[in-house]
Amino acid sequence: MPTFFLTAAEHSGDALGASLIHALRKRFPGAQFVGVGGERMAAAGCRLIANPVSRSAMLIGALFTESRYWWKRLKEIRAELRTLKPDVVVPIDSSAINLRIAAVAREEKIPVCYYVAPQVWASRPWRVKKIAAVVDTLCCILPFEERYFRERGVNGVYVGHPMFDVPAETPETDPARLDPPLPGKNGDLKVAIFPGSRRAEIDKHMPPMLRIMGEIRGKFPRVAFVAVAPSEERAWQIRHHLRSANTPVDIRVGHADAIIRWADLALTKSGTATLQIARHHKPMVVMFAVAWWKWNLFARYIINTPYIALVNILAGREIVPEYIPFHGSPLPVARECIELLSHPERRAAMSQELAELVAPLAPSADGTLAADRVAAEVAKYVKTP
């Protein structure tokens, strides 16, 4: 029976790893799964030699601690690969560490099937050479990535975006089913707030977002706000920022899809959240706070796309307003939000454009999911008796 070695460093990768294990087990019922990951991968039957997922939030920003931790893990991974001799190594997302793991696998002459292509098309394009050197198959989750990587010598394969494997509208995403009920009465405007999933992101985005919400409420006194937190710890952090605010904000842990469906408009930091909001065809304003000196001294020179919001990158034009980099006065962002809330026809037009944008990302008619397509690519490296 084949042996698969999977590596995930964060919660999102852990979830993808668990789904992939289930898909591979349908093909190889007696397969062995080993690797590094989190509780979801362990529950799916993976024997973990380390759990970096439980530490990922703590390690963000702690460069020395993170480097020391991964130096030890890489030694353990190399030793495990030499002993185990798996059929294939499957690094999942988290390119900063997973490309190093892929390099270790290559040195041990083990095939590498990488799941979730690093977004080198957006920044640091020189990393393509490293990907080509250490990855045998690169599973891409955005439609344009396959061609991008193939033109640069990487065996890219489009497998679909796992976010779109689950229907957007289900009983679980029905905002009317949430308890306690979401705020706002019929006729009230409703705004969803996505300040980020990590501590540093929330600390950067909540202060300007609070000022933006204050400006919106000054124009629309009956507007309702709901801020989405990925965990109780991040919800506590948002509450800390709200202590000095006069604007009432409901904070919910999880239930992001239900809150997006509830909202008339989303104010969000850039990243995957924009695609999740677009999946529901909801209008949005995107921002990402960065110090002006960081942008001018470093960030602007490594950005490789005319847009930074993911939905605008996919569209090749500005469908949704993006304020990236954001620094200085939040008033232009607030005016954009007020303008959209004041004109339902603008929101309807944006919703239609977003619906057309995400339509190609829907699952195929035969019901094949992203994890099944990745499993098919991984299976190509299984040694036959």
Residue, then its C-alpha position, 0 to 999 in steps of 0.5 A: m500500500p502507498t505511503f503519503f507524506l503531507t505537510a501543513a503549517e496553518h489551519s487552512g492547510d490543515a483543512l485542505g490536508a484532511s480533505l485530501i486524505h479522505a480523497l486519497r483514501k477512496r483511491f487507496p483504502g489501505a494507504q498510510f498517511v504521515g506528516v506534519g499538520g494539525e488536528r483535522m489531518a490527525a482526525a483524518g488518519c494522519r500520523l503527525i510527527a509535529n503539529p505546527v498548526s497549533r503554534s502558527a498564530m503564536l509564531i507569526g512575527a516571532l522570526f527567531t522562534e519560528s526559525r529555530y522551531w522549523w530548523k528542528r522540524l526540518k531535521e526530523i522531516r529529513a530523518e522521517l523521509r529517509t526511514l519511511k521512503p514515502d511514494v510522494v511528499v505533498p506540501i500544502d500552501s505556506s510556501a515559506i516553509n513548504l518550499r524548504i520541505a520540498a527541497v529536502a524531499r528532492e534531495e532525498k529523491i522523493p517526488v513532490c506534488y505541491y498543493v496551492a501554488p505560491q502567489v509568485w505572480a503577485s510578488r517575488p516572481w524570482r521564486v519561480k526558479k526555486i519552485a521549478a527546481v524542487v516541485d514535480t507537480l504544482c496544483c493550482i487553485l486559480p484558473f490563470e495560474e496553470r498557464y503562468f507556471r507552465e510558461r515558466g517551466v513548472n508543471g502546473v495543473y489547475v485543480g479548482h478552488p476548494m472554497f467553491d466545492v461547498p455550495a454558497e447557500t445552505p442551511e448552515t449559511d442562512p443568516a436567519r438561523l444564527d443565534p443570537p439573531l444578527p442586528g438590523k431591522n428590515g430596511d436598515l443597511k448592514v455592513a460586514i467587517f473583516p479586519g483579518s485573521r491574525r493578531a497583527e492584521i487586526d491591530k492594523h485594521m481595526p483603528p481605521m475601520l472604526r473611524i470608517m464605521g463612525e463616518i458611515r454611521g454619521k450618514f446612516p444612523r440606523v446602519a448595523f455592523v457585524a465584525v467577523a473573528p476567526s476565533e475567540e482570541r481574535a474576538w477578544q482582540i477586536r473587543h479591546h479595540l472597541r472599548s473606546a469606540n462609540t459605534p456599536v459593533d456586533i462581533r461573531v466568531g465564525h459564520a462568515d458565509a452567513i454574515i456575508r449573506w446578511a450584509d449589503l456591503a463588506l469592508t474587508k482587508s485584502g486576501t482570500a476573504t475577498l474571494q469568499i465575499a465574491r462567492h456570494h456576489k456581495p459588494m465590497v471595499v478592500m483595504f490593507a494597512v501598511a506603513w508608508w515607509k514600508w511600502n515605499l522602501f520595500a513592498r512597492y518593489i516586489i509587487n508584480t500586479p497592477y491590482i492587489a485585491l484578489v478579485n481585481i487580479l482575477a478580473g484584470r481590472e478594478i471591479v471592487p474599490e481597493y485602497i492598497p496600500f492604505h495609510g493616512s486618512p480613512l476618509p476616502v475609504a469611508r466616502e467610498c463605502i457611503e457612496l455604495l450604500s447610498h446607491p443600490e444600483r451601483r451595488a447591484a452592478m458590482s454584484q453582477e460583475l462578481a457573479e460573472l467573475v466567480a462563475p468559472l470557479a464553480p465545481s464541474a458538472d460531474g461533481t468532482l471536487a478540488a481534493d479529488r483532482v489533487a488526489a488524481e495528481v498525487a496518485k500518479y506518483v504511487k509506485t506500482p508493484 
